[in-house]
Amino acid sequence: MFARMKTLSIVLGLVVVCLTLSATAMASDFDKKTIITTNQPLEIPGQVVLPAGKYVMKLADLGSSRNVVQVFNADETKLYATVMGIPDYRPEAPEKPEISLYETEKGNPYAIREWFYRGSNYGIEFPGADRASKYASDSTIKSIVERNLEKRHLTPKNGAKIRVAVDDHVITLSGTVPSLKLMREAEEQARHAGNGVLVENHLSVADVRKSDEQLAQEVSHAIRMYPRYDIFDWIEGTVHNGVVTLTGAVREPYRKTDYVRLVEEVAGVKQIENEVRVLPLSTFDDQIRYAVYRAIYRDPQFRTYLIGPNPPIHIVVENGKVTLKGMVATRMEKQLAEMNVRTGVMAFEVNNDLQVEKLG
């Protein structure tokens, strides 16, 4: 998967595709001081491009961290870069200092990816290793995308059969994933691969052989489990050939997005049409909401409904108009709920859309 990544066991005079890079480990293992000599420009990702020459790379003398790398000129009189590295690990310790580079387009500098000191299983990954240099070749971008996908477990083992192609910094994703959430995550990882890349997402959700009724049950369960789904929101919808259409009303704009994210996690949902309305902010409507709540749930007939985490009678208020949504056990309860609101609440209008539970 990383065929185009250059792993250089750094010894004097090593040549890789016209790049001559050499390093010598110095006596102090504490700061892992390493002398680097290169005959071509070398990029410290996100920091600086070093011209051909000799440099010193070592750990900064900071008691609180062993992951800060500093790069100096040969006599350490000029600091070129300070990098907060990411701890890395490999099963086998190298006998000599070892640096991994990403290959770039011809004529552009190589970028450092990893640095391991001699005799140590623990090294440093340079930030930006999951992002391509602006000089990166298509093959390098492809490797980075694949690596990012693997880090997020977007692999065939986990049901994500993703193919990656890159042409002139345009990344094309194709194949199948288990859910819309993973489709979105795969695109995000591709976009994160480098500055200036474009992503064409041709992924689709894999067929999980669920009926629309099964999907509807799973979607309904996902929404009910949302901790902010309360009696003042109402979400309903339909499922047809794997396409979920959400309708209803919510009090906060972010909840409209949250409900979509919840449905995206349901395996087998192929598309979501979000027709949920955001109710206007209104102190008057808020007063009506709590008045309706008291009128209904303080009645002994409905107190048992408060035992569960999600009471079945929902209250939607918009511009002074009340709509009762949800389900009750009997027709008498439906009539009683409406009567309590009409006699106990100053509302412009009361609509009773409660459903009566079908028994047996």
Short mmCIF file of the C-alpha atoms (twelve columns), coordinates in Angstrom:
data_MODEL
# 
_entry.id   MODEL 
# 
loop_
_atom_site.group_PDB 
_atom_site.id 
_atom_site.type_symbol 
_atom_site.label_atom_id 
_atom_site.label_alt_id 
_atom_site.label_comp_id 
_atom_site.label_asym_id 
_atom_site.label_seq_id 
_atom_site.Cartn_x 
_atom_site.Cartn_y 
_atom_site.Cartn_z 
_atom_site.pdbx_PDB_model_num 
ATOM 1   C CA . MET A 1   0.000   0.000  0.000   1 
ATOM 2   C CA . PHE A 2   2.893   2.316  0.581   1 
ATOM 3   C CA . ALA A 3   5.015   1.210  -2.354  1 
ATOM 4   C CA . ARG A 4   6.064   4.742  -3.235  1 
ATOM 5   C CA . MET A 5   7.183   5.684  0.274   1 
ATOM 6   C CA . LYS A 6   10.970  5.809  0.554   1 
ATOM 7   C CA . THR A 7   12.388  4.210  3.679   1 
ATOM 8   C CA . LEU A 8   16.018  5.112  3.958   1 
ATOM 9   C CA . SER A 9   18.375  3.277  6.272   1 
ATOM 10  C CA . ILE A 10  20.644  6.260  6.491   1 
ATOM 11  C CA . VAL A 11  24.262  5.364  5.881   1 
ATOM 12  C CA . LEU A 12  26.999  7.416  4.291   1 
ATOM 13  C CA . GLY A 13  26.605  7.639  0.513   1 
ATOM 14  C CA . LEU A 14  23.196  5.940  0.168   1 
ATOM 15  C CA . VAL A 15  21.570  6.944  -3.143  1 
ATOM 16  C CA . VAL A 16  17.836  6.633  -3.860  1 
ATOM 17  C CA . VAL A 17  16.471  8.022  -7.122  1 
ATOM 18  C CA . CYS A 18  19.219  10.625 -7.322  1 
ATOM 19  C CA . LEU A 19  18.766  11.574 -3.663  1 
ATOM 20  C CA . THR A 20  21.926  11.209 -1.600  1 
ATOM 21  C CA . LEU A 21  21.145  11.276 2.100   1 
ATOM 22  C CA . SER A 22  23.543  10.361 4.873   1 
ATOM 23  C CA . ALA A 23  23.421  10.501 8.645   1 
ATOM 24  C CA . THR A 24  25.652  9.798  11.587  1 
ATOM 25  C CA . ALA A 25  24.452  9.081  15.100  1 
ATOM 26  C CA . MET A 26  26.397  11.090 17.652  1 
ATOM 27  C CA . ALA A 27  27.514  9.933  21.087  1 
ATOM 28  C CA . SER A 28  24.573  11.300 23.086  1 
ATOM 29  C CA . ASP A 29  21.568  8.972  23.106  1 
ATOM 30  C CA . PHE A 30  19.677  11.401 25.333  1 
ATOM 31  C CA . ASP A 31  18.893  13.920 22.593  1 
ATOM 32  C CA . LYS A 32  19.364  11.386 19.742  1 
ATOM 33  C CA . LYS A 33  21.498  13.907 17.906  1 
ATOM 34  C CA . THR A 34  21.851  12.956 14.236  1 
ATOM 35  C CA . ILE A 35  23.923  14.631 11.524  1 
ATOM 36  C CA . ILE A 36  22.092  14.658 8.184   1 
ATOM 37  C CA . THR A 37  23.738  15.343 4.853   1 
ATOM 38  C CA . THR A 38  21.657  15.685 1.706   1 
ATOM 39  C CA . ASN A 39  22.528  16.614 -1.867  1 
ATOM 40  C CA . GLN A 40  18.975  17.777 -2.631  1 
ATOM 41  C CA . PRO A 41  16.364  19.963 -0.903  1 
ATOM 42  C CA . LEU A 42  14.544  18.253 1.950   1 
ATOM 43  C CA . GLU A 43  11.180  19.378 3.355   1 
ATOM 44  C CA . ILE A 44  10.261  19.473 7.017   1 
ATOM 45  C CA . PRO A 45  6.471   19.049 6.572   1 
ATOM 46  C CA . GLY A 46  4.603   22.252 7.199   1 
ATOM 47  C CA . GLN A 47  7.775   24.051 8.305   1 
ATOM 48  C CA . VAL A 48  10.559  24.711 5.824   1 
ATOM 49  C CA . VAL A 49  12.353  23.319 2.790   1 
ATOM 50  C CA . LEU A 50  16.020  22.831 3.593   1 
ATOM 51  C CA . PRO A 51  18.489  23.344 0.732   1 
ATOM 52  C CA . ALA A 52  21.137  20.723 0.041   1 
ATOM 53  C CA . GLY A 53  23.681  20.642 2.857   1 
ATOM 54  C CA . LYS A 54  24.443  19.352 6.337   1 
ATOM 55  C CA . TYR A 55  22.046  19.619 9.265   1 
ATOM 56  C CA . VAL A 56  21.610  18.524 12.851  1 
ATOM 57  C CA . MET A 57  18.356  16.920 14.001  1 
ATOM 58  C CA . LYS A 58  17.806  16.184 17.679  1 
ATOM 59  C CA . LEU A 59  15.253  16.125 20.475  1 
ATOM 60  C CA . ALA A 60  14.742  19.401 22.302  1 
ATOM 61  C CA . ASP A 61  15.883  19.472 25.930  1 
ATOM 62  C CA . LEU A 62  12.419  19.731 27.471  1 
ATOM 63  C CA . GLY A 63  11.736  17.798 30.631  1 
ATOM 64  C CA . SER A 64  7.991   17.672 29.943  1 
ATOM 65  C CA . SER A 65  8.185   16.149 26.456  1 
ATOM 66  C CA . ARG A 66  10.388  13.804 24.461  1 
ATOM 67  C CA . ASN A 67  8.565   14.413 21.188  1 
ATOM 68  C CA . VAL A 68  9.804   17.870 20.207  1 
ATOM 69  C CA . VAL A 69  12.315  17.745 17.335  1 
ATOM 70  C CA . GLN A 70  14.634  20.600 16.426  1 
ATOM 71  C CA . VAL A 71  16.523  21.001 13.155  1 
ATOM 72  C CA . PHE A 72  19.692  23.169 13.092  1 
ATOM 73  C CA . ASN A 73  22.445  24.053 10.663  1 
ATOM 74  C CA . ALA A 74  25.678  22.056 10.903  1 
ATOM 75  C CA . ASP A 75  27.243  24.037 13.766  1 
ATOM 76  C CA . GLU A 76  23.889  24.501 15.559  1 
ATOM 77  C CA . THR A 77  24.010  28.285 15.387  1 
ATOM 78  C CA . LYS A 78  20.759  28.584 13.421  1 
ATOM 79  C CA . LEU A 79  17.446  26.872 14.208  1 
ATOM 80  C CA . TYR A 80  15.435  26.025 11.089  1 
ATOM 81  C CA . ALA A 81  12.441  24.244 12.579  1 
ATOM 82  C CA . THR A 82  10.879  23.075 15.835  1 
ATOM 83  C CA . VAL A 83  8.366   20.285 15.362  1 
ATOM 84  C CA . MET A 84  5.992   18.756 17.902  1 
ATOM 85  C CA . GLY A 85  6.252   15.164 16.764  1 
ATOM 86  C CA . ILE A 86  3.905   12.218 17.224  1 
ATOM 87  C CA . PRO A 87  5.245   9.143  19.082  1 
ATOM 88  C CA . ASP A 88  5.748   6.216  16.723  1 
ATOM 89  C CA . TYR A 89  6.616   2.557  17.241  1 
ATOM 90  C CA . ARG A 90  8.101   -0.283 15.179  1 
ATOM 91  C CA . PRO A 91  8.664   -3.913 16.251  1 
ATOM 92  C CA . GLU A 92  12.336  -3.990 15.259  1 
ATOM 93  C CA . ALA A 93  14.858  -1.372 16.303  1 
ATOM 94  C CA . PRO A 94  17.153  -0.172 13.472  1 
ATOM 95  C CA . GLU A 95  20.901  -0.600 13.773  1 
ATOM 96  C CA . LYS A 96  21.438  2.863  12.255  1 
ATOM 97  C CA . PRO A 97  19.328  6.032  12.262  1 
ATOM 98  C CA . GLU A 98  16.462  5.620  9.828   1 
ATOM 99  C CA . ILE A 99  14.258  8.196  8.127   1 
ATOM 100 C CA . SER A 100 11.151  7.607  5.990   1 
ATOM 101 C CA . LEU A 101 10.384  10.000 3.147   1 
ATOM 102 C CA . TYR A 102 7.478   10.511 0.804   1 
ATOM 103 C CA . GLU A 103 8.293   10.571 -2.887  1 
ATOM 104 C CA . THR A 104 7.249   13.720 -4.740  1 
ATOM 105 C CA . GLU A 105 6.985   14.852 -8.315  1 
ATOM 106 C CA . LYS A 106 10.270  15.057 -10.156 1 
ATOM 107 C CA . GLY A 107 12.168  18.218 -9.310  1 
ATOM 108 C CA . ASN A 108 10.347  18.833 -6.022  1 
ATOM 109 C CA . PRO A 109 11.785  18.143 -2.553  1 
ATOM 110 C CA . TYR A 110 11.244  14.963 -0.591  1 
ATOM 111 C CA . ALA A 111 9.360   15.353 2.714   1 
ATOM 112 C CA . ILE A 112 10.379  13.698 5.983   1 
ATOM 113 C CA . ARG A 113 7.765   11.343 7.376   1 
ATOM 114 C CA . GLU A 114 9.392   9.424  10.262  1 
ATOM 115 C CA . TRP A 115 12.652  9.379  12.201  1 
ATOM 116 C CA . PHE A 116 13.931  6.412  14.209  1 
ATOM 117 C CA . TYR A 117 17.184  6.505  16.174  1 
ATOM 118 C CA . ARG A 118 19.568  3.563  16.283  1 
ATOM 119 C CA . GLY A 119 18.648  0.809  18.733  1 
ATOM 120 C CA . SER A 120 15.238  2.268  19.571  1 
ATOM 121 C CA . ASN A 121 11.789  0.882  18.796  1 
ATOM 122 C CA . TYR A 122 10.291  4.301  19.462  1 
ATOM 123 C CA . GLY A 123 10.579  7.085  16.910  1 
ATOM 124 C CA . ILE A 124 8.953   10.318 15.833  1 
ATOM 125 C CA . GLU A 125 6.286   10.795 13.180  1 
ATOM 126 C CA . PHE A 126 6.330   14.304 11.767  1 
ATOM 127 C CA . PRO A 127 2.992   16.157 11.812  1 
ATOM 128 C CA . GLY A 128 1.591   16.329 8.344   1 
ATOM 129 C CA . ALA A 129 2.503   12.739 7.568   1 
ATOM 130 C CA . ASP A 130 -1.211  12.242 6.961   1 
ATOM 131 C CA . ARG A 131 -1.178  15.238 4.605   1 
ATOM 132 C CA . ALA A 132 0.743   15.463 1.390   1 
ATOM 133 C CA . SER A 133 3.277   18.151 0.667   1 
ATOM 134 C CA . LYS A 134 2.147   20.576 -1.999  1 
ATOM 135 C CA . TYR A 135 4.844   18.970 -4.161  1 
ATOM 136 C CA . ALA A 136 3.552   15.423 -3.612  1 
ATOM 137 C CA . SER A 137 3.098   13.040 -6.509  1 
ATOM 138 C CA . ASP A 138 -0.232  11.347 -7.203  1 
ATOM 139 C CA . SER A 139 1.168   8.055  -5.946  1 
ATOM 140 C CA . THR A 140 2.165   9.675  -2.656  1 
ATOM 141 C CA . ILE A 141 -1.294  11.209 -2.231  1 
ATOM 142 C CA . LYS A 142 -2.827  7.803  -2.923  1 
ATOM 143 C CA . SER A 143 -0.633  6.218  -0.249  1 
ATOM 144 C CA . ILE A 144 -1.579  8.897  2.265   1 
ATOM 145 C CA . VAL A 145 -5.303  8.463  1.574   1 
ATOM 146 C CA . GLU A 146 -5.029  4.695  1.967   1 
ATOM 147 C CA . ARG A 147 -3.067  5.132  5.162   1 
ATOM 148 C CA . ASN A 148 -5.622  7.587  6.557   1 
ATOM 149 C CA . LEU A 149 -8.457  5.196  5.720   1 
ATOM 150 C CA . GLU A 150 -6.660  2.346  7.435   1 
ATOM 151 C CA . LYS A 151 -6.086  4.452  10.562  1 
ATOM 152 C CA . ARG A 152 -9.856  5.051  10.754  1 
ATOM 153 C CA . HIS A 153 -10.535 1.312  10.228  1 
ATOM 154 C CA . LEU A 154 -12.148 1.997  6.858   1 
ATOM 155 C CA . THR A 155 -10.930 -1.354 5.542   1 
ATOM 156 C CA . PRO A 156 -12.465 -4.437 3.877   1 
ATOM 157 C CA . LYS A 157 -12.188 -6.225 7.221   1 
ATOM 158 C CA . ASN A 158 -14.697 -3.711 8.596   1 
ATOM 159 C CA . GLY A 159 -16.950 -3.771 5.546   1 
ATOM 160 C CA . ALA A 160 -15.484 -0.739 3.753   1 
ATOM 161 C CA . LYS A 161 -14.425 -1.833 0.256   1 
ATOM 162 C CA . ILE A 162 -12.920 1.441  -0.942  1 
ATOM 163 C CA . ARG A 163 -10.835 1.942  -4.082  1 
ATOM 164 C CA . VAL A 164 -8.632  5.034  -4.316  1 
ATOM 165 C CA . ALA A 165 -7.420  6.592  -7.562  1 
ATOM 166 C CA . VAL A 166 -5.514  9.862  -7.946  1 
ATOM 167 C CA . ASP A 167 -4.985  11.796 -11.166 1 
ATOM 168 C CA . ASP A 168 -3.408  15.265 -11.153 1 
ATOM 169 C CA . HIS A 169 -4.259  15.751 -7.433  1 
ATOM 170 C CA . VAL A 170 -7.901  14.728 -7.993  1 
ATOM 171 C CA . ILE A 171 -8.808  11.891 -5.628  1 
ATOM 172 C CA . THR A 172 -11.574 9.538  -6.729  1 
ATOM 173 C CA . LEU A 173 -13.191 7.230  -4.181  1 
ATOM 174 C CA . SER A 174 -15.248 4.297  -5.419  1 
ATOM 175 C CA . GLY A 175 -16.632 1.080  -3.971  1 
ATOM 176 C CA . THR A 176 -19.001 0.451  -1.066  1 
ATOM 177 C CA . VAL A 177 -19.216 1.220  2.653   1 
ATOM 178 C CA . PRO A 178 -21.698 -0.003 5.277   1 
ATOM 179 C CA . SER A 179 -23.244 3.398  6.068   1 
ATOM 180 C CA . LEU A 180 -23.560 7.019  5.018   1 
ATOM 181 C CA . LYS A 181 -21.519 8.003  8.068   1 
ATOM 182 C CA . LEU A 182 -18.562 5.981  6.816   1 
ATOM 183 C CA . MET A 183 -19.034 7.411  3.319   1 
ATOM 184 C CA . ARG A 184 -18.709 10.909 4.787   1 
ATOM 185 C CA . GLU A 185 -15.714 9.909  6.927   1 
ATOM 186 C CA . ALA A 186 -13.927 8.419  3.913   1 
ATOM 187 C CA . GLU A 187 -14.373 11.674 1.990   1 
ATOM 188 C CA . GLU A 188 -13.099 13.684 4.971   1 
ATOM 189 C CA . GLN A 189 -9.976  11.514 5.168   1 
ATOM 190 C CA . ALA A 190 -9.384  11.959 1.451   1 
ATOM 191 C CA . ARG A 191 -9.720  15.751 1.731   1 
ATOM 192 C CA . HIS A 192 -7.298  15.677 4.643   1 
ATOM 193 C CA . ALA A 193 -4.632  14.076 2.456   1 
ATOM 194 C CA . GLY A 194 -3.205  17.353 1.221   1 
ATOM 195 C CA . ASN A 195 -3.658  21.016 0.467   1 
ATOM 196 C CA . GLY A 196 -5.291  21.753 -2.841  1 
ATOM 197 C CA . VAL A 197 -6.577  18.235 -3.539  1 
ATOM 198 C CA . LEU A 198 -10.026 17.701 -5.004  1 
ATOM 199 C CA . VAL A 199 -12.200 14.729 -4.043  1 
ATOM 200 C CA . GLU A 200 -14.811 12.983 -6.172  1 
ATOM 201 C CA . ASN A 201 -16.871 10.679 -3.967  1 
ATOM 202 C CA . HIS A 202 -18.430 7.845  -5.959  1 
ATOM 203 C CA . LEU A 203 -18.922 5.594  -2.937  1 
ATOM 204 C CA . SER A 204 -22.260 3.922  -2.310  1 
ATOM 205 C CA . VAL A 205 -23.808 2.159  0.662   1 
ATOM 206 C CA . ALA A 206 -23.553 -1.616 0.468   1 
ATOM 207 C CA . ASP A 207 -26.758 -3.641 0.208   1 
ATOM 208 C CA . VAL A 208 -27.391 -5.134 3.659   1 
ATOM 209 C CA . ARG A 209 -30.608 -6.899 2.652   1 
ATOM 210 C CA . LYS A 210 -32.845 -5.083 5.083   1 
ATOM 211 C CA . SER A 211 -36.461 -4.309 4.303   1 
ATOM 212 C CA . ASP A 212 -37.720 -0.741 4.491   1 
ATOM 213 C CA . GLU A 213 -39.670 -1.771 7.600   1 
ATOM 214 C CA . GLN A 214 -36.478 -3.002 9.306   1 
ATOM 215 C CA . LEU A 215 -34.668 0.209  8.391   1 
ATOM 216 C CA . ALA A 216 -37.575 2.270  9.708   1 
ATOM 217 C CA . GLN A 217 -37.392 0.457  13.053  1 
ATOM 218 C CA . GLU A 218 -33.632 1.023  13.318  1 
ATOM 219 C CA . VAL A 219 -33.937 4.691  12.358  1 
ATOM 220 C CA . SER A 220 -36.708 5.190  14.901  1 
ATOM 221 C CA . HIS A 221 -34.604 3.519  17.601  1 
ATOM 222 C CA . ALA A 222 -31.567 5.684  16.772  1 
ATOM 223 C CA . ILE A 223 -33.632 8.865  17.092  1 
ATOM 224 C CA . ARG A 224 -35.276 7.791  20.352  1 
ATOM 225 C CA . MET A 225 -31.861 7.091  21.847  1 
ATOM 226 C CA . TYR A 226 -30.702 10.645 21.142  1 
ATOM 227 C CA . PRO A 227 -30.301 12.195 24.624  1 
ATOM 228 C CA . ARG A 228 -31.687 15.578 23.482  1 
ATOM 229 C CA . TYR A 229 -34.833 14.137 21.911  1 
ATOM 230 C CA . ASP A 230 -37.462 15.483 24.305  1 
ATOM 231 C CA . ILE A 231 -41.197 16.055 24.316  1 
ATOM 232 C CA . PHE A 232 -40.849 19.430 22.590  1 
ATOM 233 C CA . ASP A 233 -39.308 17.946 19.423  1 
ATOM 234 C CA . TRP A 234 -41.103 15.662 17.004  1 
ATOM 235 C CA . ILE A 235 -39.401 13.611 14.309  1 
ATOM 236 C CA . GLU A 236 -41.173 11.295 11.902  1 
ATOM 237 C CA . GLY A 237 -40.608 10.146 8.364   1 
ATOM 238 C CA . THR A 238 -40.704 7.456  5.743   1 
ATOM 239 C CA . VAL A 239 -38.367 4.876  4.223   1 
ATOM 240 C CA . HIS A 240 -38.596 3.866  0.575   1 
ATOM 241 C CA . ASN A 241 -35.971 1.683  -1.114  1 
ATOM 242 C CA . GLY A 242 -33.405 2.647  1.509   1 
ATOM 243 C CA . VAL A 243 -34.077 6.400  1.169   1 
ATOM 244 C CA . VAL A 244 -35.087 7.983  4.488   1 
ATOM 245 C CA . THR A 245 -37.164 11.165 4.486   1 
ATOM 246 C CA . LEU A 246 -37.211 12.952 7.830   1 
ATOM 247 C CA . THR A 247 -40.001 15.376 8.691   1 
ATOM 248 C CA . GLY A 248 -41.153 17.064 11.875  1 
ATOM 249 C CA . ALA A 249 -40.062 20.072 13.908  1 
ATOM 250 C CA . VAL A 250 -37.219 20.881 16.321  1 
ATOM 251 C CA . ARG A 251 -36.471 23.868 18.547  1 
ATOM 252 C CA . GLU A 252 -32.729 24.160 17.886  1 
ATOM 253 C CA . PRO A 253 -31.015 24.282 14.461  1 
ATOM 254 C CA . TYR A 254 -28.181 21.971 15.539  1 
ATOM 255 C CA . ARG A 255 -30.682 19.219 16.337  1 
ATOM 256 C CA . LYS A 256 -31.801 19.095 12.722  1 
ATOM 257 C CA . THR A 257 -28.222 18.222 11.784  1 
ATOM 258 C CA . ASP A 258 -27.811 15.849 14.717  1 
ATOM 259 C CA . TYR A 259 -30.795 13.740 13.667  1 
ATOM 260 C CA . VAL A 260 -29.318 13.323 10.196  1 
ATOM 261 C CA . ARG A 261 -26.000 12.240 11.703  1 
ATOM 262 C CA . LEU A 262 -27.818 9.631  13.786  1 
ATOM 263 C CA . VAL A 263 -29.580 8.205  10.745  1 
ATOM 264 C CA . GLU A 264 -26.306 8.187  8.793   1 
ATOM 265 C CA . GLU A 265 -25.011 5.593  11.260  1 
ATOM 266 C CA . VAL A 266 -27.744 3.095  10.394  1 
ATOM 267 C CA . ALA A 267 -26.284 0.468  8.076   1 
ATOM 268 C CA . GLY A 268 -28.217 0.178  4.826   1 
ATOM 269 C CA . VAL A 269 -29.607 3.724  4.670   1 
ATOM 270 C CA . LYS A 270 -28.648 4.878  1.182   1 
ATOM 271 C CA . GLN A 271 -29.832 8.486  1.217   1 
ATOM 272 C CA . ILE A 272 -31.422 11.002 3.601   1 
ATOM 273 C CA . GLU A 273 -33.859 13.735 2.686   1 
ATOM 274 C CA . ASN A 274 -33.970 16.177 5.598   1 
ATOM 275 C CA . GLU A 275 -37.276 18.071 5.616   1 
ATOM 276 C CA . VAL A 276 -37.278 18.769 9.361   1 
ATOM 277 C CA . ARG A 277 -38.365 22.315 10.210  1 
ATOM 278 C CA . VAL A 278 -36.623 24.494 12.789  1 
ATOM 279 C CA . LEU A 279 -39.179 26.244 14.962  1 
ATOM 280 C CA . PRO A 280 -38.797 30.008 15.467  1 
ATOM 281 C CA . LEU A 281 -37.265 31.249 18.702  1 
ATOM 282 C CA . SER A 282 -40.047 32.655 20.842  1 
ATOM 283 C CA . THR A 283 -40.408 33.298 24.566  1 
ATOM 284 C CA . PHE A 284 -44.179 33.252 24.077  1 
ATOM 285 C CA . ASP A 285 -44.031 29.785 22.512  1 
ATOM 286 C CA . ASP A 286 -41.752 28.561 25.324  1 
ATOM 287 C CA . GLN A 287 -44.310 29.681 27.908  1 
ATOM 288 C CA . ILE A 288 -47.018 27.784 26.045  1 
ATOM 289 C CA . ARG A 289 -44.858 24.653 25.840  1 
ATOM 290 C CA . TYR A 290 -44.402 24.446 29.594  1 
ATOM 291 C CA . ALA A 291 -48.049 25.306 30.220  1 
ATOM 292 C CA . VAL A 292 -49.121 22.427 27.937  1 
ATOM 293 C CA . TYR A 293 -46.645 20.111 29.656  1 
ATOM 294 C CA . ARG A 294 -48.163 20.915 33.059  1 
ATOM 295 C CA . ALA A 295 -51.720 20.634 31.787  1 
ATOM 296 C CA . ILE A 296 -51.102 17.126 30.454  1 
ATOM 297 C CA . TYR A 297 -48.524 15.476 32.666  1 
ATOM 298 C CA . ARG A 298 -49.815 16.782 35.998  1 
ATOM 299 C CA . ASP A 299 -53.068 14.960 35.321  1 
ATOM 300 C CA . PRO A 300 -52.983 11.643 37.257  1 
ATOM 301 C CA . GLN A 301 -54.185 9.873  34.112  1 
ATOM 302 C CA . PHE A 302 -50.865 10.638 32.357  1 
ATOM 303 C CA . ARG A 303 -48.349 10.475 35.204  1 
ATOM 304 C CA . THR A 304 -47.385 6.890  34.410  1 
ATOM 305 C CA . TYR A 305 -46.180 8.134  31.001  1 
ATOM 306 C CA . LEU A 306 -43.426 10.070 32.773  1 
ATOM 307 C CA . ILE A 307 -41.818 6.878  34.085  1 
ATOM 308 C CA . GLY A 308 -39.991 6.150  30.825  1 
ATOM 309 C CA . PRO A 309 -37.097 8.202  29.424  1 
ATOM 310 C CA . ASN A 310 -39.165 9.440  26.480  1 
ATOM 311 C CA . PRO A 311 -42.806 10.287 27.325  1 
ATOM 312 C CA . PRO A 312 -45.082 9.383  24.394  1 
ATOM 313 C CA . ILE A 313 -47.022 12.662 24.117  1 
ATOM 314 C CA . HIS A 314 -44.972 15.333 22.329  1 
ATOM 315 C CA . ILE A 315 -45.816 19.011 22.264  1 
ATOM 316 C CA . VAL A 316 -45.040 21.103 19.168  1 
ATOM 317 C CA . VAL A 317 -45.671 24.830 19.494  1 
ATOM 318 C CA . GLU A 318 -45.258 27.293 16.635  1 
ATOM 319 C CA . ASN A 319 -46.415 30.895 16.719  1 
ATOM 320 C CA . GLY A 320 -48.853 30.190 19.537  1 
ATOM 321 C CA . LYS A 321 -50.364 27.131 17.863  1 
ATOM 322 C CA . VAL A 322 -50.187 23.775 19.675  1 
ATOM 323 C CA . THR A 323 -49.992 20.381 18.011  1 
ATOM 324 C CA . LEU A 324 -50.043 17.195 20.075  1 
ATOM 325 C CA . LYS A 325 -48.008 14.344 18.569  1 
ATOM 326 C CA . GLY A 326 -47.273 10.807 19.638  1 
ATOM 327 C CA . MET A 327 -49.300 7.914  21.013  1 
ATOM 328 C CA . VAL A 328 -51.681 7.159  23.874  1 
ATOM 329 C CA . ALA A 329 -53.256 3.938  25.071  1 
ATOM 330 C CA . THR A 330 -56.951 4.775  24.627  1 
ATOM 331 C CA . ARG A 331 -59.277 7.089  22.750  1 
ATOM 332 C CA . MET A 332 -60.347 8.539  26.092  1 
ATOM 333 C CA . GLU A 333 -56.752 9.606  26.818  1 
ATOM 334 C CA . LYS A 334 -56.530 11.280 23.442  1 
ATOM 335 C CA . GLN A 335 -59.678 13.298 24.167  1 
ATOM 336 C CA . LEU A 336 -58.578 14.073 27.730  1 
ATOM 337 C CA . ALA A 337 -55.177 15.409 26.642  1 
ATOM 338 C CA . GLU A 338 -56.813 17.789 24.188  1 
ATOM 339 C CA . MET A 339 -59.407 18.934 26.713  1 
ATOM 340 C CA . ASN A 340 -56.708 19.669 29.325  1 
ATOM 341 C CA . VAL A 341 -54.833 21.857 26.852  1 
ATOM 342 C CA . ARG A 342 -57.906 23.729 25.625  1 
ATOM 343 C CA . THR A 343 -59.122 24.498 29.145  1 
ATOM 344 C CA . GLY A 344 -55.773 25.135 30.813  1 
ATOM 345 C CA . VAL A 345 -53.598 26.897 28.218  1 
ATOM 346 C CA . MET A 346 -53.914 30.229 26.415  1 
ATOM 347 C CA . ALA A 347 -53.096 29.077 22.864  1 
ATOM 348 C CA . PHE A 348 -54.312 30.374 19.519  1 
ATOM 349 C CA . GLU A 349 -55.054 26.900 18.215  1 
ATOM 350 C CA . VAL A 350 -54.886 23.258 19.365  1 
ATOM 351 C CA . ASN A 351 -54.460 20.368 16.922  1 
ATOM 352 C CA . ASN A 352 -54.695 16.807 18.190  1 
ATOM 353 C CA . ASP A 353 -52.628 14.408 16.083  1 
ATOM 354 C CA . LEU A 354 -52.234 11.786 18.816  1 
ATOM 355 C CA . GLN A 355 -52.496 8.185  17.689  1 
ATOM 356 C CA . VAL A 356 -54.255 5.491  19.710  1 
ATOM 357 C CA . GLU A 357 -52.173 2.381  20.321  1 
ATOM 358 C CA . LYS A 358 -53.504 -0.689 18.574  1 
ATOM 359 C CA . LEU A 359 -53.710 -3.628 20.955  1 
ATOM 360 C CA . GLY A 360 -53.482 -7.267 20.032  1 
# 
